[in-house]
């Protein structure tokens, strides 16, 4: 269960969401997920003797999401680096989940930090592996090895210095879904300034934080809600699990909405069309619906007779039969314009009458003879 603590609701979230409505939605969603889990266990052909009776249907593993529908795309390009949102109640609280820490070279220095007495013992048990970028590139360039690494650990954390290089190395094994994408953490020490300029570190010295700072970064990254921005109008953020109390889910939902509206969504609340709470396979329960369909009606709504609409229709016609690049970088096939096949032409020729064809040929030959005679007379004169 998530730890209980006093929650301070932000003014921005309260002004956008109604606290009572959010709490009612989370209560209804949790009760529905629990009843569905109980039905699933009751209808099971064989009862699992190792299953926990208090957590029927693995409610502790059933996520709850807050989903946003916006009027315009949040970004122009896909961002593969998750954005962290601190929540009142930690998202990941399972002490048995293994953490893989991907760091800059050398990995021995960071292994010593984790083994330091100042590093918390309970967190040290969760850090199952530490690997630097050089070793990762050498050992896990093959697809099979990447699949094995993906299955061995539950959470992956990446040093901010090498986080942007991981998508090219780990590929679709890690970045096809959002489940185990490496989360960026800041584990390098802040370089002090002298006379307004940063002091260059000496050669051979590893620029890293202390053991206490490293443990704090790991805890904050694991506890935060993660947002993966993409060029889309629909985004989902995990705010907890079905085994939590409705009050905890409501508090996390309001915090996530506050940060999304104030920092991550361009245009703020004007760009939001609707906000929902939902489970993996449940209907979406609305907690906010806007009255305005458009962010800027003059720009977003285009008349049929306007020049912009004509330009768009002309561009669509010009793209018929051509390939276009999708947002993922792959080419998508567009249905080509229908072409007349050679078979249809041959069939039409066979269907035509031979007598008519001979008659047309004879008439053309006669016309050509007349033209030739007329040309000769003109030359003789």
C-alpha positions as CSV (number, residue, x, y, z in Angstrom):
1,X,0.0,0.0,0.0
2,X,1.1,3.5,-0.6
3,X,2.2,5.5,2.4
4,X,-0.3,8.0,3.9
5,X,0.8,11.6,4.4
6,X,-0.7,15.0,4.4
7,X,-1.4,16.3,0.9
8,X,-1.3,19.9,-0.1
9,X,-3.5,20.5,-3.2
10,X,-2.1,23.0,-5.7
11,X,-4.2,26.0,-6.6
12,X,-3.8,25.4,-10.4
13,X,-5.1,21.8,-10.0
14,X,-8.0,22.8,-7.8
15,X,-9.1,25.5,-10.2
16,X,-9.1,23.1,-13.1
17,X,-10.4,20.0,-11.4
18,X,-13.2,19.6,-8.9
19,X,-11.9,17.7,-5.9
20,X,-15.2,16.0,-5.2
21,X,-15.6,14.8,-8.8
22,X,-12.0,13.5,-8.9
23,X,-12.5,11.6,-5.6
24,X,-15.8,10.1,-6.8
25,X,-14.3,9.0,-10.1
26,X,-11.3,7.4,-8.4
27,X,-13.6,5.6,-5.8
28,X,-15.8,4.3,-8.6
29,X,-12.8,3.1,-10.6
30,X,-11.2,1.3,-7.7
31,X,-14.4,-0.5,-6.7
32,X,-15.0,-1.5,-10.3
33,X,-11.5,-2.9,-10.7
34,X,-11.8,-4.8,-7.4
35,X,-15.1,-6.4,-8.4
36,X,-13.7,-7.3,-11.8
37,X,-10.7,-8.9,-10.1
38,X,-12.9,-10.9,-7.7
39,X,-15.1,-12.1,-10.6
40,X,-12.0,-13.2,-12.5
41,X,-10.7,-15.2,-9.5
42,X,-14.1,-16.8,-8.9
43,X,-14.6,-17.8,-12.5
44,X,-11.0,-19.2,-12.8
45,X,-11.0,-22.9,-13.7
46,X,-8.1,-23.7,-11.2
47,X,-7.5,-21.7,-8.1
48,X,-4.0,-20.5,-7.5
49,X,-3.0,-21.7,-4.1
50,X,-0.1,-19.1,-3.9
51,X,-2.3,-16.1,-4.7
52,X,-2.8,-13.5,-2.0
53,X,-6.4,-13.3,-0.7
54,X,-6.1,-9.6,0.2
55,X,-4.9,-8.6,-3.3
56,X,-7.4,-10.5,-5.5
57,X,-6.5,-10.6,-9.2
58,X,-3.1,-8.9,-8.6
59,X,-4.6,-5.5,-7.9
60,X,-1.2,-4.3,-6.9
61,X,-0.1,-4.8,-10.6
62,X,-3.1,-3.1,-12.2
63,X,-2.2,0.5,-13.1
64,X,-4.5,3.5,-13.0
65,X,-4.0,6.3,-15.5
66,X,-5.0,9.9,-15.9
67,X,-5.5,10.6,-19.7
68,X,-5.4,13.9,-21.4
69,X,-7.0,14.9,-24.7
70,X,-5.7,18.1,-26.1
71,X,-6.8,20.4,-29.0
72,X,-3.3,20.5,-30.5
73,X,-0.3,18.3,-30.5
74,X,2.0,18.7,-27.5
75,X,5.2,18.4,-29.5
76,X,6.3,18.4,-33.1
77,X,8.7,15.4,-32.6
78,X,8.7,12.3,-30.5
79,X,10.6,12.6,-27.2
80,X,12.1,9.3,-26.1
81,X,13.3,10.7,-22.7
82,X,10.5,10.4,-20.0
83,X,9.7,13.6,-18.1
84,X,9.4,13.1,-14.3
85,X,6.6,14.5,-12.2
86,X,7.0,14.2,-8.4
87,X,3.7,13.0,-6.8
88,X,2.5,13.1,-3.2
89,X,2.4,9.3,-3.1
90,X,5.3,7.3,-4.7
91,X,4.3,5.4,-7.9
92,X,6.7,2.4,-7.5
93,X,6.7,1.2,-3.9
94,X,7.5,-2.5,-4.4
95,X,10.7,-3.3,-2.6
96,X,11.3,-6.4,-4.7
97,X,11.6,-4.7,-8.1
98,X,15.1,-4.7,-9.5
99,X,16.8,-1.5,-10.7
100,X,19.4,-1.5,-13.5
101,X,21.6,1.7,-13.4
102,X,23.2,2.7,-16.7
103,X,26.0,5.2,-16.1
104,X,28.9,6.9,-17.9
105,X,32.3,5.3,-17.8
106,X,33.7,3.9,-15.5
107,X,31.1,1.6,-13.8
108,X,33.5,0.6,-11.0
109,X,33.3,4.1,-9.4
110,X,29.5,3.9,-9.2
111,X,29.5,0.4,-7.9
112,X,31.7,1.7,-5.1
113,X,29.2,4.5,-4.4
114,X,26.4,1.9,-4.0
115,X,28.6,-0.2,-1.7
116,X,29.3,2.9,0.4
117,X,28.1,2.8,4.0
118,X,26.2,6.0,3.5
119,X,24.1,4.4,0.7
120,X,20.8,3.1,2.3
121,X,20.8,-0.7,2.8
122,X,17.1,-1.2,1.7
123,X,17.8,0.6,-1.6
124,X,21.1,-1.3,-2.2
125,X,19.1,-4.5,-2.4
126,X,17.0,-3.1,-5.2
127,X,20.0,-2.0,-7.4
128,X,20.5,-5.3,-9.1
129,X,23.0,-4.1,-11.7
130,X,25.3,-1.2,-12.6
131,X,26.7,-1.0,-16.1
132,X,28.5,1.7,-18.0
133,X,27.8,2.8,-21.6
134,X,31.0,1.1,-23.0
135,X,30.1,-2.3,-21.5
136,X,26.5,-1.9,-22.6
137,X,27.6,-1.2,-26.2
138,X,30.0,-4.1,-26.2
139,X,27.8,-6.8,-24.6
140,X,24.3,-5.9,-25.6
141,X,24.4,-4.8,-29.2
142,X,22.8,-8.1,-30.2
143,X,19.0,-8.3,-30.2
144,X,18.9,-11.5,-28.1
145,X,21.1,-10.0,-25.4
146,X,18.9,-6.9,-25.3
147,X,15.8,-9.0,-24.8
148,X,17.6,-10.9,-21.9
149,X,18.6,-7.6,-20.2
150,X,15.1,-6.2,-20.6
151,X,13.6,-9.3,-18.9
152,X,16.1,-9.4,-16.0
153,X,15.2,-6.0,-14.5
154,X,12.0,-4.1,-13.7
155,X,13.2,-0.5,-13.8
156,X,16.0,1.1,-15.8
157,X,17.7,4.4,-14.9
158,X,20.1,6.3,-17.2
159,X,22.7,8.9,-16.6
160,X,21.7,12.2,-18.2
161,X,25.1,12.4,-19.9
162,X,24.4,9.3,-22.0
163,X,20.6,9.1,-21.9
164,X,20.2,10.5,-25.5
165,X,22.6,7.8,-26.8
166,X,20.6,4.9,-25.5
167,X,17.7,4.8,-28.1
168,X,20.2,4.2,-30.9
169,X,21.8,1.4,-28.9
170,X,18.9,-0.4,-27.2
171,X,16.5,0.2,-30.1
172,X,12.9,-1.1,-30.2
173,X,13.5,-3.7,-27.4
174,X,13.3,-0.9,-24.9
175,X,11.6,2.0,-26.8
176,X,8.8,0.3,-28.6
177,X,6.6,0.6,-25.5
178,X,6.8,3.0,-22.6
179,X,6.9,0.2,-19.9
180,X,10.7,0.1,-19.3
181,X,12.2,3.1,-21.0
182,X,15.3,4.3,-19.1
183,X,14.5,7.2,-16.8
184,X,17.0,10.1,-16.7
185,X,18.8,10.8,-13.4
186,X,21.4,13.4,-12.6
187,X,24.4,11.7,-11.0
188,X,27.2,14.0,-11.9
189,X,28.5,16.6,-9.4
190,X,27.9,20.2,-10.0
191,X,31.1,21.8,-11.2
192,X,32.0,24.8,-9.1
193,X,32.5,28.2,-10.6
194,X,35.5,30.5,-10.3
195,X,35.3,34.1,-11.5
196,X,32.1,33.3,-13.3
197,X,33.5,30.3,-15.2
198,X,33.2,26.6,-14.4
199,X,36.4,24.9,-13.2
200,X,37.6,22.1,-15.5
201,X,37.9,18.7,-13.6
202,X,41.4,17.2,-13.5
203,X,42.2,14.4,-15.8
204,X,41.5,10.9,-14.5
205,X,39.0,12.2,-11.9
206,X,35.4,11.0,-12.2
207,X,32.8,13.7,-12.0
208,X,30.0,12.1,-9.9
209,X,27.8,12.9,-7.0
210,X,28.0,11.4,-3.5
211,X,26.4,8.2,-2.3
212,X,23.7,10.1,-0.4
213,X,22.9,12.2,-3.5
214,X,22.8,9.1,-5.7
215,X,20.3,7.4,-3.4
216,X,18.1,10.5,-3.4
217,X,18.1,10.6,-7.2
218,X,17.2,7.0,-7.5
219,X,14.3,7.4,-5.0
220,X,12.9,10.4,-6.7
221,X,13.1,8.8,-10.2
222,X,11.4,5.6,-9.0
223,X,8.6,7.5,-7.1
224,X,7.8,10.0,-9.9
225,X,5.1,9.8,-12.5
226,X,6.5,9.5,-16.0
227,X,5.3,11.4,-19.0
228,X,6.3,10.4,-22.6
229,X,5.5,13.3,-24.9
230,X,4.7,12.6,-28.5
231,X,3.2,14.4,-31.5
232,X,-0.4,13.4,-30.5
233,X,-3.5,14.8,-28.9
234,X,-3.8,11.8,-26.4
235,X,-1.5,11.2,-23.5
236,X,-1.7,8.8,-20.5
237,X,0.2,9.1,-17.3
238,X,0.3,6.3,-14.6
239,X,-0.7,7.7,-11.2
240,X,-0.9,4.6,-9.1
241,X,-2.4,1.1,-8.8
242,X,-5.8,-0.4,-8.2
243,X,-4.9,-1.6,-4.7
244,X,-4.4,2.1,-3.5
245,X,-6.9,4.1,-1.6
246,X,-9.1,6.5,-3.8
247,X,-7.8,9.5,-1.9
248,X,-4.2,8.7,-2.9
249,X,-5.1,8.3,-6.5
250,X,-7.1,11.6,-6.5
251,X,-4.1,13.4,-4.9
252,X,-1.7,12.1,-7.5
253,X,-4.1,12.9,-10.3
254,X,-4.4,16.5,-9.2
255,X,-0.6,16.9,-8.9
256,X,-0.1,15.4,-12.4
257,X,-2.8,17.6,-13.9
258,X,-1.2,20.7,-12.3
259,X,2.3,20.0,-13.7
260,X,0.9,19.1,-17.1
261,X,-1.2,22.2,-17.4
262,X,1.4,24.7,-16.0
263,X,4.6,23.3,-17.6
264,X,4.2,20.6,-20.2
265,X,1.1,21.4,-22.3
266,X,1.7,24.4,-24.6
267,X,-1.2,26.8,-24.2
268,X,-2.1,25.5,-20.7
269,X,-5.8,24.9,-19.9
270,X,-6.9,26.5,-23.2
271,X,-5.3,23.5,-25.0
272,X,-7.1,20.9,-22.9
273,X,-10.2,19.3,-24.3
274,X,-10.8,16.6,-21.6
275,X,-9.2,14.7,-18.7
276,X,-10.2,11.2,-17.7
277,X,-9.4,8.5,-15.1
278,X,-9.2,4.9,-16.4
279,X,-7.8,1.4,-15.9
280,X,-6.1,-0.7,-18.6
281,X,-9.3,-2.2,-19.9
282,X,-12.0,0.1,-18.4
283,X,-14.0,2.9,-19.8
284,X,-12.7,6.4,-19.2
285,X,-14.4,8.4,-16.4
286,X,-14.4,12.1,-17.2
287,X,-13.1,14.5,-14.5
288,X,-12.8,17.6,-16.7
289,X,-14.5,18.6,-20.0
290,X,-14.1,21.9,-21.6
291,X,-16.9,24.0,-23.2
292,X,-14.7,25.3,-26.0
293,X,-13.9,22.9,-28.8
294,X,-11.1,25.0,-30.4
295,X,-8.0,26.7,-28.9
296,X,-8.2,29.6,-31.5
297,X,-11.3,29.4,-33.6
298,X,-10.0,31.8,-36.3
299,X,-6.9,29.7,-36.8
300,X,-8.2,26.2,-36.2
301,X,-11.4,26.4,-38.1
302,X,-10.9,26.8,-41.9
303,X,-13.8,27.6,-44.2
304,X,-14.4,25.5,-47.3
305,X,-14.1,28.5,-49.7
306,X,-10.9,29.9,-48.0
307,X,-7.5,29.9,-49.7
308,X,-6.1,27.7,-47.0
309,X,-8.7,25.0,-47.5
310,X,-8.1,25.1,-51.3
311,X,-4.3,24.8,-50.7
312,X,-4.8,21.8,-48.4
313,X,-7.1,20.0,-50.9
314,X,-4.6,20.7,-53.7
315,X,-1.8,19.2,-51.6
316,X,-3.8,16.1,-50.9
317,X,-4.4,15.6,-54.6
318,X,-0.7,16.1,-55.4
319,X,0.2,13.3,-52.9
320,X,-1.8,10.6,-54.6
321,X,0.4,7.7,-55.6
322,X,3.4,9.0,-53.7
323,X,5.2,7.8,-50.5
324,X,5.1,10.0,-47.4
325,X,7.3,9.9,-44.3
326,X,5.5,9.0,-41.1
327,X,6.4,10.5,-37.6
328,X,8.3,7.3,-36.8
329,X,10.7,7.9,-39.7
330,X,9.4,5.0,-41.7
331,X,7.7,5.4,-45.1
332,X,4.1,4.7,-45.5
333,X,2.6,3.4,-48.7
334,X,-0.2,5.6,-50.1
335,X,-2.8,3.9,-52.3
336,X,-1.7,4.6,-55.9
337,X,-4.1,6.0,-58.4
338,X,-5.9,3.3,-60.4
339,X,-4.1,2.5,-63.7
340,X,-5.5,0.7,-66.7
341,X,-3.9,-2.7,-67.0
342,X,-2.7,-4.2,-70.3
343,X,-5.1,-7.0,-70.0
344,X,-8.1,-4.8,-70.1
345,X,-6.8,-3.1,-73.3
346,X,-6.2,-6.5,-74.9
347,X,-9.7,-7.7,-73.9
348,X,-11.2,-4.6,-75.5
349,X,-9.3,-5.2,-78.7
350,X,-10.4,-8.8,-78.8
351,X,-14.0,-7.8,-78.2
352,X,-14.0,-5.4,-81.2
353,X,-15.4,-6.6,-84.6
354,X,-12.7,-7.6,-87.1
355,X,-14.9,-6.4,-90.1
356,X,-15.2,-2.9,-88.7
357,X,-11.4,-2.8,-88.0
358,X,-10.6,-3.8,-91.7
359,X,-13.0,-1.1,-92.9
360,X,-11.4,1.6,-90.8
361,X,-7.9,0.6,-92.0
362,X,-9.0,0.7,-95.7
363,X,-10.5,4.2,-95.2
364,X,-7.3,5.5,-93.6
365,X,-5.2,4.1,-96.4
366,X,-7.5,5.8,-99.0
367,X,-7.3,9.1,-97.2
368,X,-3.4,8.9,-97.1
369,X,-3.4,8.2,-100.9
370,X,-5.4,11.3,-101.6
371,X,-3.1,13.4,-99.4
372,X,-0.1,12.1,-101.3
373,X,-1.6,12.9,-104.7
374,X,-2.5,16.4,-103.6
375,X,1.1,16.9,-102.4
376,X,2.6,15.8,-105.7
377,X,0.4,18.1,-107.7
378,X,1.5,21.0,-105.5
379,X,5.2,20.1,-106.1
380,X,4.7,19.9,-109.9
381,X,3.1,23.3,-110.1
